[in-house]
Amino acid sequence: MKNLKFIFLLLLFSCISLGTSDMSQNTEKAYFAGGCFWCMEPPFEVLDGVLEATSGYMGGETRKSNL
């Protein structure tokens, strides 16, 4: 019975990991302009399919700005 539970869990986690790998390959980036950096994040963070919303300036050489 313990082996059956182990096999079931193994199959379950295998199926879950296969499903998530397909989604990560189909990601795209979108850029939006707004008046207030931090006021623009919350509306996008609650949308289905949005993985990350980051505020800041476009362009430049630095990875993270000091605002």
Buried (B, 14 or more C-beta within 10 A) or exposed (E): EEEEEEEEEEEEEEEEEEEEEEEEEEEEEEEEEEEEEEEBBEEEEEEEEEEEBEEEEEEEEEEEEEE
